[in-house]
Amino acid sequence: MTHTTTPDILNRLKRAQGHFAKIVQMVEEGRDALTIAQQLQAVVKAVDKAKIALVLHHIEHHLEEATGPLPIQTRARLSEMAEIIKYL
């Protein structure tokens, strides 16, 4: 398993995939546009969260690869970065 296939990221993407399949079904059934749009927004948000998790994991992985184990203070700073990235 590479650092880009962590269980958390895969789980997020699989949930989004399943949710998206349900949306396709809703469109095929002729459900109303407002409901479909709301569900599409939920999938977009889920994919965004998976993307953020992937990027943060990638940064942490390569930092440790370059510098060795990260000190507690550095991990704390990375956690702070993760919190603010949610607002991008």
CORSULJO-V895223 format. One record per residue. N is the residue number from 0. D_LAST is the distance of its C-alpha to the last C-alpha in Angstrom with 2 decimals. Layout:
BEGIN
[[N D_LAST] [N D_LAST]]
END
This chain:
BEGIN
[[0 28.65] [1 26.11] [2 23.04] [3 21.01] [4 23.03] [5 22.57] [6 23.75] [7 20.52] [8 18.65] [9 21.76] [10 22.14] [11 18.70] [12 19.43] [13 22.97] [14 22.05] [15 19.78] [16 22.71] [17 25.17] [18 23.26] [19 22.96] [20 26.71] [21 27.40] [22 25.59] [23 27.81] [24 30.73] [25 29.77] [26 29.77] [27 33.09] [28 34.51] [29 33.60] [30 31.46] [31 30.06] [32 27.04] [33 25.22] [34 25.46] [35 24.40] [36 21.35] [37 20.31] [38 20.89] [39 19.03] [40 15.89] [41 16.50] [42 16.84] [43 13.65] [44 11.80] [45 14.15] [46 13.59] [47 9.80] [48 10.81] [49 13.56] [50 11.61] [51 9.56] [52 13.05] [53 14.70] [54 12.79] [55 13.19] [56 16.75] [57 17.45] [58 16.57] [59 18.67] [60 21.41] [61 21.89] [62 21.81] [63 24.58] [64 26.33] [65 26.51] [66 27.30] [67 28.79] [68 27.90] [69 25.17] [70 26.46] [71 25.35] [72 23.78] [73 21.59] [74 20.57] [75 19.73] [76 17.49] [77 15.73] [78 15.32] [79 13.80] [80 11.23] [81 10.58] [82 10.21] [83 7.65] [84 5.46] [85 5.66] [86 3.80] [87 0.00]]
END
